[in-house]
Amino acid sequence: MTPEQLGFVHAAQLLEIKRDSTAKATGAAIAGRRVFILSEPLAPADALRAGRARWGIENKNHHPRDATWLEDKTRARTGHTAANLALLRGLVLIWWRRRHPDLCAPAFLLRNQRRLPTALRELFQPLNPKE
């Protein structure tokens, strides 16, 4: 089959990543498979690196937003509310990582709910680029 027949006219390569793991709770073996369509051909090592890099975004951005602020359950749908909340959550995520990387999410939230005026002043201080 050609990429055109599949509906992916810019496809240059198909990448399949297989993984085997063990569930911590049950000890059951788990087989996983991910398939990626690449727009440019890559060497096997580069293709694997690209496949793994995709999860960096999930682990560093999407998962913390959803696990900490339940962003996927947000019901804000009118006007610019959802975009504004996402922007504020992103700012707090950056602040948390740069200023308090040693605190877990619940401790960070609890600490800063008690001292909101100080937390807001700290949020709007310039971040030291060397941190």
Secondary structure by P-SEA (a helix, b strand, c coil): ccccccccccccbbbbbbbbbbcccccbbbbbbbbbbbcccccaaaaaaaaaaaaccccccaaaaaaacccccccccccaaaaaaaaaaaaaaaaaacccccccaaaaaaaaaacaaaaaaaaaccccccc
